[in-house]
């Protein structure tokens, strides 16, 4: 399914999304994406995400070096400063990733915390 912005809003390039369940959508791996994008949202919440560039930002985050598993978007996803607000990504430093608690919310920190523990 290719979804674009509703007619009443500014039009942005369409994003290819595949519905996996009632509240899980996948942005398939393509181009420079290292992993897929995953959006957790009901169909009724998607028009707000489709009305800005946040889903394109989810795809852009999926291109980051060292990204692990997927570029995720929570139901409140909206356009941010390069990284979507409501976006979640994990990167592996040993695979070229970075540790950056300021990906989202650097202006007010938005409750972001860095956890220095090793995960396996």
Secondary structure as UniProt FT lines:
FT   STRAND          2..3
FT   TURN            7..8
FT   STRAND          15..16
FT   STRAND          18..21
FT   TURN            22..23
FT   STRAND          24..27
FT   TURN            31..32
FT   STRAND          36..40
FT   HELIX           43..50
FT   HELIX           54..61
FT   TURN            62..63
FT   TURN            65..66
FT   STRAND          67..78
FT   STRAND          85..91
FT   HELIX           93..95
FT   TURN            101..102
FT   TURN            106..108
FT   TURN            110..111
//
